[in-house]
Amino acid sequence: MTIDRPQPDDASDSTPREDEIVVHQPGIETPEEQAVDELLETLPHATEEQVEELAPAMEDLPPADAADTLESLEPQQSAEVLTQMEEESAAEALAHMDSALAATVLLDLEPEEAASFIDEMEPDDAADILQALPKDACATILKGLPLRKAALLGKLALYDPRSAGGVMTTDILVVRAGMTIGQAIEFIRTHPMNETQSDVYAVDDERRLVGAITLRQLLFTDDRELVSAHVTTDLDAVLPTVDREEVARLFQKYDYITLPVVDEARRILGMVTVDDVIDVAQQEATEAIQKIGGMEALDAPYTQVGFVKMVRKRGGWLAVLFLGETLTATAMGHFEHEIERAAVVALFVPLIISSGGNSGSQATTIIIRSLALRELSLRDWRRVISREFLTGTTLGAFLGFIGFVRIILWYHLGWHHYEGHPYLIASTVWLSLIGVVMFGSVVGSMLPFILRGFRFDPASASAPFVATLVDVTGLVIYFSIAILVLKGTLL
């Protein structure tokens, strides 16, 4: 049997009007965005009436833009705006917000209202928000949902948010491998897809994944042939416990649009979509950058992190780094006699140690990223250390040459006397920079390997930790070379 495919209606009925097509241009706001911005200018001291005026204006915005606006408001104001919006629009905007912020907004709503918004969302978005709620609030909202939706979200909420199960959606379309192409097409017509799916997954009678078939194949294959004859069986799938970073790597490597999630018996549980992976990549990159800067990763946008939490996130590592920097004072004290005899030597301490710290930070950043992208593995440490030794030595020689020329130039221009020994001082700085920059590059490149070897995140405070370590050792290298070169003259 051949199924007649419906012909499109009059093209003029489906053609978008010119004013419905939005062409985005950098720096130019749409009229809807301008209207919202004008209302936002009255905040945070807006009246209740002014806040309510935001609701109809925000319904004209795309959900992602509406979410940005909600995130700029206080949670109570966001809750007031959401209650004034159409339920579907409000739920879409809420789903596009940061999960932690969305959870905070839900706490300012009545449980019935919160449950109605959650019920309108895609399961994966709803589960992310529920996981960010306190347990008692989450349980209250789940009680207000239909039993089937509550059971599904309760199951999704059990997965680690950083796993494939934590980012997957269960609202997917699957067909039986034993169906004919015609039956599959008819099934798809009567079961509209809520998520973007370029591939339709085929399963057996026990819902075990058999393969995938593209929508294009379905449309251009004879209706009487079996789906099983055209599915691609050579495809990747992941368990729900797989780390979301690994999922993102698979998407990046193989250009996936979707990726099925299966259990140990290969029964399909859901899928991860590319829009979820983009969010994951952004979150992981943000966390890595914050950790490299020497702090715990923030769990919410900067403006939404409380004062006490911000101090706690930043204070721990700062205290550790401060204690490390006290060793710098100890090192300076060890060479106190030399500094008293030749104060000119102390002029170049900031120059020397900052150059070593900078080179170390460069090296550690490069290696952290290479490890994250799997361009390097732990067994590559020997190759890295030899390369960074050579690179650091060359860079140190280059910086030392610049320092040498600067000192000699200042001397001949009469801007500094250098105790009458400019060439010895310049040679000391040159040799010291070679040693310190080389040491910084080697240490900076090896620290991520060491942290990874002990199963720590290589990004954790690597750059500031390297800078602290090089500060101390840089002083030792500098003053040791100064004693050797200047012995019998200034020292």
C-alpha positions in Angstrom: 0.0 0.0 0.0 1.3 3.4 -0.9 0.4 6.4 1.3 -0.5 9.5 -0.5 1.6 12.4 0.8 -0.4 15.6 1.3 0.3 18.4 -1.1 1.1 21.8 0.4 -1.7 24.4 0.6 -1.6 27.6 -1.5 2.0 28.9 -1.1 0.7 32.4 -0.5 -1.0 31.2 2.7 2.3 29.8 4.2 4.7 32.5 3.1 5.8 34.7 6.0 5.0 38.3 5.8 7.9 40.7 5.6 7.3 42.1 9.1 7.4 38.5 10.5 11.0 37.9 9.4 13.6 39.3 11.9 17.0 40.0 10.5 19.4 40.3 13.4 22.2 42.9 13.1 24.9 43.4 15.7 24.3 46.5 17.9 20.8 47.1 16.5 17.8 46.3 18.6 14.5 45.1 17.3 11.4 47.2 18.1 10.4 44.6 20.6 13.7 44.7 22.4 13.6 48.5 22.5 10.2 48.4 24.1 11.4 46.0 26.8 14.6 48.1 27.4 12.5 51.2 27.9 10.5 49.4 30.6 13.6 48.1 32.2 15.0 51.6 32.7 12.4 52.0 35.4 13.9 49.1 37.4 14.7 48.3 40.2 12.4 51.0 41.6 9.5 50.1 39.4 5.9 50.1 40.6 3.8 46.9 40.4 2.0 48.3 37.4 5.2 49.0 35.6 6.4 45.5 36.2 3.2 44.1 34.9 3.7 46.1 31.7 6.7 43.9 30.9 4.6 40.8 30.4 2.9 41.7 27.1 6.1 43.3 25.8 8.1 40.1 26.6 5.7 37.8 24.9 6.8 39.4 21.6 10.4 38.4 22.3 12.0 35.1 21.5 12.1 32.9 24.6 15.9 33.2 25.0 15.7 37.0 24.9 12.8 36.9 27.4 14.9 34.8 29.6 17.7 37.3 29.5 15.3 40.0 30.6 14.0 37.8 33.5 17.5 37.2 34.7 18.1 41.0 34.9 15.2 41.3 37.4 14.9 40.4 41.0 13.5 36.9 41.5 10.3 38.3 43.0 9.8 40.7 40.0 10.5 37.9 37.6 7.8 35.8 39.3 5.3 38.7 39.0 6.1 39.1 35.3 5.7 35.3 34.6 2.3 35.2 36.2 1.1 37.9 33.9 2.4 36.1 30.7 0.7 33.4 28.8 1.5 30.1 30.4 3.3 28.6 27.3 5.4 31.7 26.7 6.3 32.0 30.4 7.3 28.3 30.6 9.5 28.7 27.5 11.2 31.8 28.9 11.7 30.1 32.3 13.2 27.0 30.5 15.8 29.2 28.8 17.0 30.8 32.1 20.0 29.6 34.1 18.7 26.6 36.0 19.7 28.0 39.4 18.0 31.3 38.7 14.9 29.7 37.4 14.7 27.6 40.6 14.9 30.8 42.6 12.1 32.4 40.7 9.9 29.3 41.1 10.3 29.6 44.9 8.6 33.0 44.7 5.6 31.4 42.9 2.7 29.5 44.4 3.3 25.7 44.1 0.3 25.4 41.7 1.8 28.0 39.4 5.2 26.6 39.5 3.9 23.1 38.8 1.9 24.4 35.7 5.1 26.0 34.3 7.1 22.8 34.9 4.4 20.8 33.2 4.7 22.9 30.0 8.5 22.4 29.7 10.4 19.8 27.9 11.4 17.0 30.4 15.2 17.8 30.3 14.7 21.5 30.9 12.2 20.8 33.7 14.5 18.2 35.3 17.5 20.7 35.4 15.4 23.3 37.2 14.0 20.7 39.7 17.5 19.6 40.5 18.4 23.1 41.5 15.5 23.4 43.9 15.6 22.4 47.6 14.3 18.9 48.1 11.1 19.9 49.9 10.2 22.4 47.2 10.9 19.9 44.5 8.7 17.3 46.1 5.9 19.9 46.5 6.0 20.8 42.8 6.1 17.1 41.7 2.9 16.5 43.7 1.2 19.1 41.6 2.1 17.4 38.3 0.2 14.7 36.4 1.4 11.3 37.6 3.1 10.3 34.4 5.1 13.6 34.1 6.0 13.5 37.8 7.3 10.0 37.5 9.4 10.9 34.4 10.9 14.0 36.0 11.5 12.2 39.3 13.5 9.6 37.3 15.4 12.2 35.3 16.2 14.2 38.5 18.1 11.1 39.9 20.8 11.4 37.2 23.9 13.4 37.9 23.4 16.9 36.2 26.9 16.5 34.8 26.1 13.2 33.1 24.5 12.3 29.8 21.3 11.3 31.7 21.3 14.7 33.3 21.2 16.5 29.9 19.2 14.1 27.8 15.5 14.5 26.8 13.1 11.6 26.9 10.7 13.3 24.6 11.9 11.5 21.5 10.4 9.8 18.4 11.2 6.1 17.8 9.7 3.7 15.3 9.7 -0.1 15.2 12.3 -1.7 13.0 9.6 -4.1 11.7 7.4 -1.3 10.4 7.2 -0.5 6.7 8.4 2.9 5.6 4.8 3.9 4.9 3.7 2.9 8.4 6.7 4.8 9.9 5.8 8.0 8.1 2.1 7.7 9.2 3.3 7.1 12.8 5.5 10.2 12.6 2.6 12.3 11.3 0.4 11.4 14.2 3.2 11.8 16.8 4.7 15.3 16.3 8.3 15.8 17.5 8.9 18.3 20.2 12.7 18.1 19.9 14.7 18.6 16.7 15.4 15.2 15.3 17.2 14.7 12.0 17.4 11.0 12.6 14.6 8.7 13.7 15.7 5.9 15.9 14.5 2.3 15.2 13.9 -0.1 18.1 12.9 -3.7 18.4 9.8 -5.0 20.3 11.8 -4.7 23.6 12.7 -1.0 22.8 16.3 -2.0 22.2 18.1 0.3 19.8 18.5 -1.2 16.4 19.7 1.7 14.3 18.7 5.1 12.9 17.1 6.3 9.7 17.1 9.9 8.4 13.9 11.7 7.6 15.2 12.1 4.1 15.5 8.4 3.7 12.0 7.9 5.0 10.6 10.4 2.4 12.5 9.0 -0.6 12.2 5.3 0.1 9.4 3.0 -1.2 6.6 2.9 1.3 6.4 -0.9 1.1 10.0 -1.6 2.2 10.9 -2.3 5.8 12.5 0.2 8.1 15.0 -2.4 9.2 16.3 -2.7 5.6 17.4 1.0 5.6 18.6 1.8 9.1 22.2 2.6 9.9 23.4 0.3 12.5 26.9 1.8 12.7 26.1 4.6 15.2 27.3 5.7 18.6 25.2 5.7 21.8 26.1 6.5 25.4 25.1 5.3 28.8 23.3 7.8 31.0 26.3 7.8 33.4 28.8 9.0 30.8 30.2 12.4 31.7 28.7 15.3 29.8 32.1 16.5 28.7 32.6 13.2 26.9 29.2 13.6 25.2 30.2 17.1 24.0 33.5 15.7 22.7 31.6 13.1 20.6 29.4 15.8 19.2 32.4 18.0 18.3 34.3 15.1 16.8 31.6 13.5 14.7 29.3 16.6 14.0 26.3 14.9 15.6 22.9 16.6 15.8 21.5 14.1 18.3 23.0 11.2 20.2 20.9 8.3 21.7 21.2 7.4 25.4 20.7 3.7 26.2 20.8 1.5 29.3 23.0 -1.5 29.8 20.6 -3.7 27.8 20.7 -1.2 24.9 17.2 0.0 25.5 16.8 3.5 24.4 16.2 6.0 27.3 16.4 9.3 25.4 18.7 11.4 23.4 21.1 14.4 23.8 20.6 17.2 21.3 23.1 19.7 20.0 21.4 22.6 21.7 22.0 20.9 25.0 25.6 20.3 24.1 26.2 24.0 23.3 24.9 24.8 26.8 27.2 22.2 28.3 30.2 23.5 26.4 29.6 27.0 27.6 29.2 25.9 31.2 32.3 23.7 31.1 34.4 26.5 29.5 33.1 29.0 32.1 34.0 26.6 35.0 37.5 26.0 33.5 38.2 29.7 33.1 37.1 30.4 36.7 39.2 27.6 38.0 42.3 28.6 36.0 41.9 32.1 37.6 42.3 30.5 41.1 38.8 30.1 42.5 35.9 27.7 42.8 33.5 27.7 39.8 30.5 29.8 40.4 27.1 28.0 40.1 25.2 31.0 38.8 25.7 34.3 36.9 28.0 36.8 38.6 25.3 39.3 39.5 23.2 36.5 41.1 25.9 35.1 43.4 25.4 36.3 47.0 28.1 38.2 48.9 28.9 35.5 51.4 29.0 32.8 48.7 31.3 34.9 46.5 33.7 35.4 49.4 33.7 31.7 50.1 34.2 30.8 46.5 37.2 33.1 46.1 38.6 33.2 49.7 39.8 29.6 50.0 42.2 29.6 47.1 43.3 33.1 47.8 44.3 32.0 51.3 46.3 29.0 50.0 48.0 31.2 47.4 48.7 33.9 50.0 50.4 31.3 52.3 52.5 30.2 49.3 53.5 33.8 48.6 54.8 34.1 52.1 57.6 31.9 51.0 58.7 34.8 48.7 59.3 36.9 51.8 61.3 34.1 53.3 63.4 33.9 50.1 64.0 37.6 50.1 65.0 37.4 53.8 67.6 34.8 52.9 69.3 37.2 50.5 68.8 40.2 52.8 72.6 40.8 53.1 73.1 40.8 49.4 70.2 43.3 48.9 71.7 45.6 51.5 75.1 45.6 49.8 73.7 46.1 46.3 70.2 47.6 46.4 70.3 47.9 42.6 69.9 44.2 42.4 66.4 44.5 44.0 65.2 46.8 41.2 64.8 43.9 38.8 63.1 41.5 41.2 59.5 42.3 39.8 60.8 42.0 36.3 62.4 38.6 36.8 59.6 36.9 38.8 56.7 38.3 36.7 58.4 37.0 33.5 58.7 33.5 35.0 55.1 33.6 36.2 53.8 34.8 32.8 55.7 32.0 31.0 54.4 29.4 33.4 50.8 30.7 33.0 51.1 30.4 29.3 52.4 26.9 29.4 49.8 25.7 31.9 47.0 27.2 30.0 48.1 25.5 26.7 48.5 22.1 28.4 45.2 22.3 30.2 43.4 23.0 27.0 45.3 20.3 25.1 44.4 17.7 27.8 40.8 18.8 27.7 40.7 18.3 23.9 42.6 15.0 24.2 45.4 16.3 22.1 47.7 15.1 24.9 47.5 12.3 27.4 49.5 11.5 30.5 52.0 9.4 28.6 53.0 12.5 26.6 54.7 14.3 29.6 58.2 13.5 28.5 57.7 15.0 25.0 56.1 18.0 26.6 58.8 18.6 29.2 61.6 18.5 26.6 59.7 20.8 24.3 58.9 23.3 27.0 62.5 23.2 28.2 63.7 24.3 24.8 60.9 26.8 24.3 61.4 28.3 27.8 65.1 28.6 27.2 64.6 30.4 23.9 62.0 32.7 25.2 64.1 33.5 28.3 67.1 34.3 26.0 64.8 36.6 23.9 63.4 38.5 27.0 66.9 38.6 28.5 68.3 40.3 25.3 65.5 42.9 25.6 66.4 43.5 29.2 70.2 43.7 28.5 69.6 46.3 25.8 67.3 48.3 28.0 69.8 48.4 30.9 72.7 49.4 28.6 70.6 52.0 26.9 69.5 53.6 30.2 73.2 53.7 31.3 74.5 55.4 28.2 71.6 57.9 28.2 72.6 58.8 31.7 69.2 57.8 33.2 70.7 55.3 35.7 74.3 54.6 36.9 73.8 51.0 38.0 76.6 51.3 40.5 79.1 51.7 37.7 78.7 48.1 36.5 75.9 48.2 33.9 77.3 45.3 31.8 77.5 43.0 34.8 74.0 43.9 35.9 72.6 43.4 32.4 74.3 40.0 32.1 72.8 39.0 35.5 69.4 39.9 34.3 69.8 38.1 31.0 71.1 34.9 32.5 68.4 35.0 35.2 65.6 35.4 32.7 66.8 32.4 30.8 66.7 30.3 34.0 63.5 31.7 35.4 61.4 31.6 32.2 62.7 28.1 31.4 61.8 26.9 34.9 58.3 28.6 34.7 57.6 27.0 31.3 58.6 23.5 32.5 56.7 23.7 35.9 53.7 25.3 34.2 53.5 22.5 31.6 54.0 19.7 34.2 51.5 20.8 36.9 48.4 19.9 34.8 49.9 16.4 34.2 50.5 16.0 38.0 47.0 17.1 38.9 45.5 14.8 36.2 47.7 11.9 37.5 46.1 12.4 41.0 42.6 12.6 39.4 42.2 16.3 40.1 40.9 18.8 37.7 44.0 20.2 35.9 42.3 23.6 35.7 42.1 24.0 39.5 44.1 27.2 40.2 46.9 26.1 38.0 47.9 29.5 36.6 48.1 31.3 40.0 49.7 28.3 41.7 52.4 28.3 39.0 52.9 32.0 39.4 53.3 31.6 43.2 55.7 28.7 42.8 57.8 30.6 40.2 57.9 33.7 42.4 59.8 31.8 45.1 62.1 29.8 42.8 62.6 32.8 40.6 64.1 34.8 43.5 66.4 31.9 44.3 67.6 31.6 40.7 68.0 35.4 40.3 70.0 36.0 43.5 72.1 32.9 43.0 73.2 34.1 39.5 73.7 37.6 40.9 76.1 36.3 43.5 78.1 34.4 40.9 78.3 37.2 38.3 78.7 40.2 40.7 81.0 38.5 43.1 84.0 40.7 43.8 82.3 43.9 42.5 78.9 44.7 44.1 78.6 41.5 46.1 
